[in-house]
């Protein structure tokens, strides 16, 4: 147990409460209280504890820690408690200085290398935007970044990045992956590496933009932050995709420092977006904002788009000719000298983008590499132009968009059932009509989206989409290879049609098609859906639904946005169950907290709806 002397020293700070019961000590050990009121550390790894009872006894672990801090240094200083647990040492030196002053002075080579010899200047949180090609990445991903002084290291690529993620086997079966991710079949851990690797993986390969939220922390807080991370790197944590995930881990680390809750208590799940939304709005206890600044780290595709949009018509014409096979030297010579550099920079980004596509599709990328070498040779003939680095990115950070949790209430009128009310809940995230702020454009990701109706004294669930993902995958430049197939996937429960109540079925639906941008704010799309469902009300089990539609953004501000779609569902087994499906929906409003929706739907009945949405 802790000595009387230690308790006496700490009594002036914590009053009658023992030092082991201090909130910071509990946070350092990652103690949590379960729904069964059991309190213990969530970390499984035995080497995280200095006491055999450390996972369940705060007092025993503190006693063992103080003794270990005072132990003589052995042959390998990296094994000393002060080197293994620098955050514990920092806190204890503050809490019990009269005891800590007698500890031996220990030099920690591994920790000094990790901490860049104490030269880490600030801490940033990085939000990697959603990646629709991987279900685990639909919601984006947070990283921690330790920043060196910009005067010494103007390029952020050599900063240290910290990642929290599940430990999964290579080539894991996707169904096993989903099941274990949801129900706790994996451990998770913190890892660290140079930020260059994350920037290459997310920004260059997966073409995901990243947003850097630099935190407003004091030098002492920065030191404590990276010391705490050092203690937990490689240690095993529980992992659940919707709750104990990367956003939860990041939030708890910062909550420990600023002593404020960063994730809403009313939500039983954690999303990266919600975490960044909260830190952007949080004030420190001294009144200063928690976030010092927000900066875009653009992906290769965003750089390509920004470069292309910065070209004049003559430059665009040359870029298009070369992208479609014209000789580089013959085409560039038609441009004035001062216009060639920007065109070459755009083409360099374009062919890097095409080479990545080729590798991703297991195709040969050598032709693109040859053209890049030719372009580079042309570029080296020209002087450096500082204006080339100034690009405009019409992108907004994630915290500027609507919050993900939706409550929608409204009035409905059915031609068959009459007038009633409708209530909709959506756990996350956004749909086609959401404000185009902080989201991948022209896409939607909806999870646990449930709609209930009460009409003529009857109450029923009309729809529950477990997950629905869609992207129109539009070209941003019109160059060959930019853009691709539109696709969608939905699974869940719904009524067979609008004309029945007790006719719920389970469905899995997937579609592929194309989208075309008419102007900046008008998009046409056509998709062929294939649908499997449980037989209900005499319907078939397999159907095809060709769909044609449009998205119209009436104003550049996004004040009014419209989605129109027409489809015809045709069952393979029973043609008498075929049906026309029409939807016209309008969103009104510019707030990230609310909007107004007016909808007309036809599917064997006609429904009119006016609803108010809250985003929480």
C-alpha positions in Angstrom: 0.0 0.0 0.0 1.0 3.7 -0.4 3.1 4.9 2.5 1.7 7.4 5.1 4.4 9.9 4.0 3.1 9.9 0.4 -0.5 10.3 1.5 0.5 13.2 3.7 2.2 15.0 0.8 -0.8 14.5 -1.5 -3.4 15.4 1.1 -3.0 19.2 0.6 -3.9 18.8 -3.1 -6.7 16.3 -3.0 -8.1 16.8 0.5 -9.4 13.6 2.0 -9.3 11.7 -1.3 -6.4 9.4 -1.8 -4.0 10.1 -4.7 -5.0 6.8 -6.3 -8.5 8.1 -6.6 -7.5 11.2 -8.6 -9.3 11.5 -12.0 -6.0 11.9 -13.8 -4.6 8.6 -12.4 -7.7 6.8 -13.5 -7.4 8.3 -17.0 -3.7 7.4 -17.2 -4.6 3.8 -16.6 -7.7 3.9 -18.9 -10.1 2.7 -16.2 -13.7 2.4 -17.2 -16.9 1.4 -15.4 -19.0 -1.1 -17.3 -22.7 -1.4 -17.4 -22.4 -4.0 -14.7 -20.6 -1.5 -12.5 -17.3 -3.2 -12.7 -14.4 -0.8 -12.8 -11.1 -1.8 -14.4 -8.6 -0.8 -17.1 -9.8 -1.4 -20.7 -6.2 -2.3 -21.6 -5.6 -6.0 -21.8 -1.8 -6.1 -22.1 -0.1 -7.3 -18.9 3.0 -5.3 -19.6 1.1 -2.0 -19.2 0.9 -2.7 -15.4 3.6 -2.7 -12.8 1.4 -4.5 -10.2 -0.2 -8.0 -10.8 -3.4 -6.3 -9.6 -2.9 -3.2 -11.7 -5.8 -3.8 -14.1 -8.3 -3.8 -11.2 -6.7 -1.9 -8.4 -5.7 1.8 -8.8 -4.1 1.8 -5.4 -1.9 -1.2 -6.0 -0.8 0.1 -9.4 0.1 3.5 -7.9 2.1 1.9 -5.1 4.0 -0.2 -7.6 4.6 2.8 -9.9 6.1 5.0 -7.2 8.4 2.2 -6.1 9.5 1.5 -9.7 10.1 5.2 -10.4 12.6 5.2 -7.5 14.3 1.9 -8.6 18.0 2.1 -9.7 18.7 2.1 -13.4 19.5 -1.3 -14.9 21.6 -2.4 -17.8 19.0 -1.1 -20.3 17.6 2.3 -19.3 14.7 1.9 -21.8 13.3 -0.7 -19.4 13.1 1.6 -16.4 9.6 2.8 -15.3 10.5 6.4 -16.0 11.2 5.5 -19.6 8.2 3.1 -20.0 5.7 5.5 -18.3 6.8 9.1 -18.9 3.3 10.5 -18.5 3.0 8.8 -15.1 6.3 10.3 -14.1 5.3 13.8 -15.2 2.1 13.6 -13.2 3.7 12.2 -10.1 6.4 14.8 -10.1 3.7 17.4 -10.0 1.6 15.7 -7.4 4.3 14.4 -5.0 7.4 16.6 -5.6 8.9 16.0 -2.2 9.0 12.3 -3.0 9.9 12.5 -6.7 13.0 14.7 -6.1 14.8 11.7 -4.8 14.2 9.5 -7.9 17.3 8.7 -10.0 17.9 10.7 -13.1 17.3 8.3 -16.1 18.1 8.9 -19.7 15.6 7.2 -22.1 17.1 6.7 -25.6 13.9 5.2 -27.2 11.6 7.7 -25.7 13.9 10.6 -26.7 13.9 9.4 -30.3 10.1 9.1 -30.4 9.7 12.5 -28.8 12.2 14.1 -31.2 14.3 15.0 -28.1 11.4 17.1 -26.7 11.2 19.3 -29.9 7.5 18.5 -30.6 5.9 21.9 -30.7 2.2 21.2 -31.1 -0.5 18.5 -31.6 -2.9 18.2 -34.4 -5.9 16.0 -35.1 -6.2 14.9 -38.7 -9.5 13.9 -40.3 -9.2 11.7 -43.4 -12.4 12.1 -45.3 -14.7 9.1 -46.1 -13.5 6.5 -48.5 -16.5 4.8 -50.2 -14.5 1.9 -51.6 -14.0 0.4 -48.1 -17.0 0.0 -45.7 -14.7 0.5 -42.7 -13.8 4.0 -44.0 -17.2 5.3 -44.9 -17.2 7.6 -41.9 -13.7 9.0 -42.2 -10.8 8.4 -39.9 -8.9 10.4 -37.3 -5.2 10.5 -36.8 -3.0 12.3 -34.2 0.0 14.3 -35.5 2.9 15.6 -33.5 4.3 18.7 -35.1 7.9 19.8 -35.2 8.6 23.6 -35.4 7.8 24.9 -38.8 11.0 26.9 -38.8 13.0 23.7 -38.6 10.7 21.5 -40.6 8.5 23.4 -43.1 7.2 20.2 -44.6 4.7 18.3 -42.4 5.6 14.9 -43.9 8.3 14.2 -41.4 6.0 14.8 -38.4 5.0 11.8 -36.3 1.5 10.4 -36.8 -0.4 8.2 -34.3 -3.1 5.8 -35.5 -5.6 3.8 -33.5 -7.1 0.8 -35.3 -8.3 -2.8 -35.1 -5.7 -5.6 -35.4 -7.0 -7.6 -38.3 -5.5 -10.5 -40.3 -4.5 -10.0 -43.9 -7.2 -11.0 -46.4 -9.9 -11.4 -43.7 -13.2 -12.6 -45.0 -15.4 -9.5 -45.3 -18.4 -11.1 -43.5 -16.1 -12.2 -40.7 -14.5 -8.7 -40.7 -17.9 -7.0 -40.4 -19.2 -9.4 -37.7 -16.1 -9.1 -35.5 -15.9 -5.4 -36.0 -19.5 -4.9 -34.8 -19.5 -7.4 -32.0 -16.0 -7.2 -30.5 -13.9 -9.9 -32.1 -10.8 -7.8 -32.6 -8.3 -6.0 -30.4 -7.1 -2.5 -31.3 -3.9 -0.7 -30.6 -2.0 2.6 -31.1 0.8 2.7 -33.7 3.1 5.4 -34.7 5.0 6.2 -37.9 6.2 9.2 -40.0 3.2 11.1 -41.4 4.6 10.7 -44.9 3.2 7.1 -44.9 -0.3 8.2 -43.9 -0.3 11.1 -46.4 0.8 8.7 -49.2 -1.8 6.0 -48.3 -4.8 8.4 -47.8 -4.0 11.3 -50.0 -2.1 9.8 -52.9 -3.5 6.2 -53.1 -7.0 6.4 -51.8 -7.4 10.0 -52.9 -8.9 11.2 -49.6 -8.6 14.8 -48.5 -7.3 15.4 -45.0 -8.1 18.2 -42.6 -5.6 19.2 -40.0 -7.1 20.6 -36.7 -4.2 22.1 -34.8 -5.0 22.1 -31.1 -4.5 25.0 -28.8 -2.4 23.3 -26.1 0.2 24.6 -23.7 3.8 23.3 -24.0 3.2 21.3 -20.7 0.0 19.8 -22.2 1.8 18.9 -25.4 4.5 17.1 -23.5 2.0 15.2 -21.4 0.0 14.3 -24.5 2.9 12.6 -26.4 4.2 11.0 -23.1 0.7 9.4 -22.6 0.7 8.1 -26.1 4.1 6.5 -25.6 2.8 4.5 -22.7 -0.1 3.0 -24.7 1.6 2.3 -28.1 1.3 -1.4 -28.9 -1.0 -2.1 -25.9 -4.2 -3.9 -26.7 -7.6 -2.3 -26.3 -11.2 -3.6 -27.0 -12.5 -2.6 -30.4 -16.1 -2.2 -31.5 -16.8 -0.5 -34.9 -19.5 1.9 -33.7 -18.5 2.5 -30.1 -15.0 1.7 -28.9 -13.3 2.9 -32.1 -10.8 5.4 -33.4 -13.0 8.5 -32.6 -13.6 7.3 -29.0 -9.9 6.7 -28.4 -8.9 10.2 -29.7 -11.7 11.9 -27.7 -10.7 10.3 -24.4 -7.0 11.3 -24.8 -8.0 15.0 -25.3 -10.7 14.9 -22.7 -8.0 13.8 -20.2 -6.1 17.0 -20.9 -8.8 19.7 -21.3 -11.2 18.1 -18.7 -14.2 18.4 -20.9 -16.5 15.8 -22.6 -16.0 15.8 -26.4 -18.5 13.1 -27.4 -22.3 13.5 -26.8 -23.6 11.3 -24.0 -27.0 10.8 -25.7 -25.4 8.8 -28.6 -24.6 5.1 -28.1 -22.0 5.3 -30.9 -19.0 7.4 -31.8 -18.3 8.9 -35.3 -15.1 10.6 -36.3 -17.2 13.5 -37.7 -18.9 14.1 -34.4 -15.5 14.2 -32.6 -14.2 16.9 -35.0 -17.4 18.8 -34.8 -17.1 18.9 -31.0 -13.5 19.9 -30.8 -14.2 22.7 -33.3 -16.8 24.1 -31.0 -15.1 23.4 -27.6 -13.7 26.2 -25.5 -11.0 25.5 -23.0 -11.6 26.2 -19.3 -9.6 29.5 -19.8 -12.0 30.6 -22.5 -9.7 30.0 -25.5 -10.9 27.8 -28.4 -9.5 24.2 -28.3 -8.7 24.4 -32.0 -6.1 26.9 -33.0 -6.4 26.5 -36.8 -7.9 24.2 -39.5 -5.9 23.5 -42.7 -6.6 21.4 -45.8 -4.1 18.7 -46.8 -5.4 18.1 -50.4 -5.4 14.7 -52.0 -3.8 14.1 -55.4 -7.3 14.2 -57.0 -8.1 17.6 -55.4 -4.8 19.0 -56.5 -5.5 17.8 -60.0 -9.0 19.4 -60.0 -7.6 22.7 -58.5 -4.8 22.8 -61.0 -7.2 22.1 -63.9 -9.7 24.7 -62.8 -6.9 27.3 -62.6 -6.1 27.0 -66.3 -7.3 29.3 -69.0 -9.2 28.0 -72.0 -6.0 27.6 -74.1 -4.2 25.7 -71.4 -7.2 23.4 -70.9 -7.3 22.7 -74.6 -3.6 21.7 -74.6 -4.1 19.5 -71.5 -7.1 17.8 -73.0 -5.2 17.1 -76.2 -2.2 15.6 -74.4 -4.5 13.5 -72.1 -6.2 12.1 -75.3 -2.9 11.1 -77.0 -1.3 14.1 -78.6 2.4 14.4 -78.4 3.6 16.4 -75.4 6.2 18.6 -77.2 4.0 19.3 -80.2 1.1 20.4 -78.0 3.0 22.5 -75.4 4.8 24.5 -78.1 1.4 26.1 -79.0 1.3 27.8 -75.5 3.1 31.0 -74.6 6.2 30.3 -72.3 4.5 31.8 -69.2 1.5 29.4 -69.6 3.4 26.1 -70.0 4.4 25.6 -66.4 0.9 25.4 -65.0 -0.2 23.1 -67.8 2.7 20.8 -67.2 2.0 20.8 -63.4 -1.6 19.8 -64.1 -0.5 17.0 -66.5 2.0 15.7 -63.9 -0.8 15.4 -61.4 -3.1 13.9 -64.0 -0.6 11.1 -65.1 0.3 10.4 -61.4 -3.5 9.9 -60.9 -3.8 7.6 -63.9 -0.8 5.6 -62.9 -2.4 5.0 -59.5 -5.6 3.9 -61.2 -3.7 1.5 -63.4 -1.9 -0.1 -60.4 -5.2 -0.3 -58.5 -6.7 -2.2 -61.5 -3.6 -4.4 -61.9 -2.8 -2.8 -65.2 0.6 -1.7 -66.5 1.3 1.9 -65.6 4.6 2.3 -67.6 3.0 4.4 -70.4 2.0 7.0 -67.8 5.5 6.9 -66.3 7.0 7.6 -69.7 4.9 10.6 -70.3 5.6 11.9 -66.8 9.4 11.7 -67.5 8.8 13.7 -70.7 6.8 16.3 -68.9 9.4 16.5 -66.1 12.1 17.1 -68.7 10.0 20.0 -70.2 9.4 21.4 -66.7 13.1 21.4 -65.8 13.7 23.8 -68.7 11.6 26.5 -67.0 12.3 28.7 -64.0 10.6 28.3 -60.6 7.3 30.2 -60.5 6.1 30.8 -56.8 2.6 31.5 -58.1 2.2 27.9 -59.1 1.8 26.9 -55.4 -1.3 29.1 -54.9 -4.3 27.1 -55.7 -8.0 27.5 -54.7 -9.8 24.5 -53.2 -13.6 24.9 -53.0 -13.7 22.4 -50.1 -15.0 22.9 -46.6 -13.9 21.2 -43.3 -16.0 18.4 -41.8 -17.3 20.4 -38.9 -19.0 22.9 -41.3 -21.6 20.4 -42.6 -24.8 19.2 -40.9 -24.4 17.0 -37.8 -25.0 13.3 -38.5 -27.8 12.3 -36.1 -31.2 13.2 -37.7 -34.7 13.6 -36.2 -37.3 14.5 -38.8 -41.0 15.1 -38.0 -43.7 16.0 -40.5 -47.2 15.7 -41.9 -48.1 13.2 -44.6 -51.1 12.7 -46.8 -51.7 9.4 -48.5 -54.3 9.1 -51.2 -55.3 5.7 -49.7 -54.9 6.1 -45.9 -55.5 9.8 -45.5 -53.6 12.4 -43.4 -51.2 11.6 -40.6 -47.8 12.1 -39.2 -44.3 10.7 -39.9 -41.3 10.4 -37.7 -37.8 9.6 -39.0 -34.5 8.8 -37.1 -31.2 8.4 -38.8 -28.1 7.4 -36.8 -25.8 8.9 -39.5 -24.6 10.4 -41.9 -25.8 12.4 -44.9 -27.9 12.0 -48.1 -27.8 13.5 -51.6 -29.8 16.6 -50.6 -27.6 17.4 -47.6 -25.5 20.6 -47.7 -22.4 20.0 -49.7 -20.2 21.0 -46.8 -17.6 18.7 -45.3 -18.8 15.7 -47.2 -17.7 13.8 -50.4 -19.8 15.5 -53.1 -22.7 13.8 -54.8 -22.8 10.8 -52.5 -24.7 9.5 -49.5 -24.0 7.3 -46.5 -27.0 6.5 -44.3 -27.0 4.0 -41.4 -30.0 2.9 -39.2 -32.4 5.1 -41.1 -35.9 4.4 -39.7 -39.2 5.9 -40.7 -42.5 5.4 -38.8 -46.0 6.5 -39.7 -49.2 7.1 -37.8 -52.3 7.5 -39.9 -55.9 6.7 -39.2 -55.1 5.3 -35.7 -52.6 2.9 -37.1 -48.8 3.0 -36.3 -46.2 1.1 -38.4 -42.6 1.1 -39.4 -42.4 1.9 -43.1 -38.7 1.6 -43.6 -35.4 0.7 -41.8 -32.3 1.0 -44.0 -29.5 -0.6 -42.1 -26.9 0.9 -44.4 -27.3 2.7 -47.7 -24.2 3.9 -49.7 -24.3 5.7 -53.0 -21.9 7.7 -55.2 -22.4 9.3 -58.6 -18.6 9.2 -59.1 -18.6 12.3 -61.4 -15.6 13.5 -63.3 -14.3 16.8 -61.9 -12.3 17.7 -64.9 -13.7 15.9 -67.9 -10.3 14.3 -68.6 -10.1 10.6 -69.5 -10.2 8.4 -66.4 -11.5 11.1 -64.0 -14.8 9.7 -62.7 -16.3 6.4 -63.3 -19.3 4.2 -62.6 -22.0 5.5 -60.3 -23.1 2.8 -57.8 -25.2 2.2 -54.8 -25.9 -0.5 -52.2 -28.7 -0.7 -49.7 -29.9 -3.3 -47.2 -32.7 -3.2 -44.6 -36.4 -3.6 -44.2 -39.3 -1.7 -45.8 -42.9 -2.0 -46.8 -43.6 -3.7 -50.1 -45.1 -0.4 -51.3 -46.7 2.8 -50.1 -50.1 1.2 -50.4 -49.8 -1.4 -47.6 -49.1 -1.4 -43.8 -48.4 -5.0 -42.7 -46.2 -5.9 -45.6 -42.6 -5.5 -44.4 -39.8 -7.3 -46.2 -36.1 -7.7 -46.0 -34.1 -6.4 -49.0 -30.6 -6.3 -50.5 -30.3 -3.9 -53.4 -27.3 -3.0 -55.5 -27.0 -0.9 -58.6 -24.6 0.5 -61.2 -24.8 3.3 -63.7 -23.5 6.6 -64.9 -23.9 10.3 -64.0 -23.4 13.3 -66.1 -22.9 16.9 -65.1 -24.9 19.3 -67.3 -23.8 22.5 -65.6 -22.1 23.3 -62.3 -25.3 22.6 -60.3 -27.3 20.1 -62.5 -26.6 16.4 -62.6 -28.3 13.6 -64.5 -27.9 10.0 -63.5 -29.1 6.5 -64.7 -28.7 3.4 -62.6 -29.8 -0.2 -62.9 -30.7 -1.7 -59.6 -30.9 -5.5 -58.9 -32.9 -6.3 -55.8 -33.4 -9.5 -53.8 -36.1 -9.6 -51.2 -38.2 -11.9 -49.0 -41.5 -12.7 -50.7 -44.3 -10.6 -49.3 -47.9 -9.9 -50.4 -47.6 -12.0 -53.5 -44.5 -10.2 -54.8 -41.5 -11.9 -56.3 -38.0 -12.4 -54.8 -35.8 -10.9 -57.5 -36.4 -7.7 -59.4 -34.6 -5.2 -61.6 -35.3 -1.5 -61.4 -33.9 0.9 -64.0 -33.8 4.4 -62.5 -33.3 7.8 -64.1 -33.0 11.0 -62.2 -31.5 14.4 -61.6 -30.0 16.4 -58.8 -30.5 20.2 -59.0 -28.8 22.7 -56.8 -30.9 25.8 -57.6 -28.6 28.4 -56.0 -24.8 28.5 -55.5 -25.4 28.9 -51.8 -27.3 25.6 -51.7 -30.5 27.2 -50.3 -32.7 24.9 -52.4 -31.8 21.4 -53.7 -33.9 18.9 -55.5 -33.7 15.2 -56.2 -36.0 13.7 -58.9 -36.1 10.1 -59.8 -38.2 7.7 -61.9 -37.9 4.0 -61.8 -39.8 0.9 -62.9 -39.5 -2.2 -60.7 -39.9 -5.4 -62.7 -40.0 -8.8 -61.0 -38.5 -11.8 -62.7 -41.0 -14.2 -61.4 -44.3 -12.2 -61.4 -44.9 -9.4 -63.9 -48.3 -8.6 -62.3 -46.3 -7.2 -59.3 -44.3 -4.7 -61.4 -44.7 -1.1 -60.3 -43.7 2.5 -61.3 -41.7 4.3 -58.6 -41.5 8.1 -58.6 -39.9 10.5 -56.1 -39.5 14.2 -56.0 -37.9 15.7 -52.9 -36.8 19.3 -52.1 -34.6 20.5 -49.3 -34.9 24.2 -48.1 -32.4 25.8 -45.7 -28.8 26.7 -45.2 -28.4 25.7 -41.5 -26.2 22.8 -40.4 -28.7 22.3 -37.6 -32.0 22.1 -39.5 -33.7 22.0 -42.9 -37.2 21.7 -44.3 -38.2 18.9 -46.7 -41.1 18.7 -49.1 -41.6 15.3 -50.9 -43.9 13.6 -53.3 -43.7 9.8 -53.7 -45.6 7.3 -55.9 -45.4 3.6 -55.5 -48.9 2.0 -55.9 -50.1 4.9 -53.7 -49.3 8.6 -53.8 -47.9 10.4 -50.7 -47.2 14.0 -50.0 -45.0 15.0 -47.1 -43.8 18.2 -45.4 -41.2 17.6 -42.7 -38.8 19.5 -40.4 -35.4 18.1 -39.8 -33.1 18.5 -36.8 -29.4 17.5 -36.9 -27.8 16.7 -33.6 
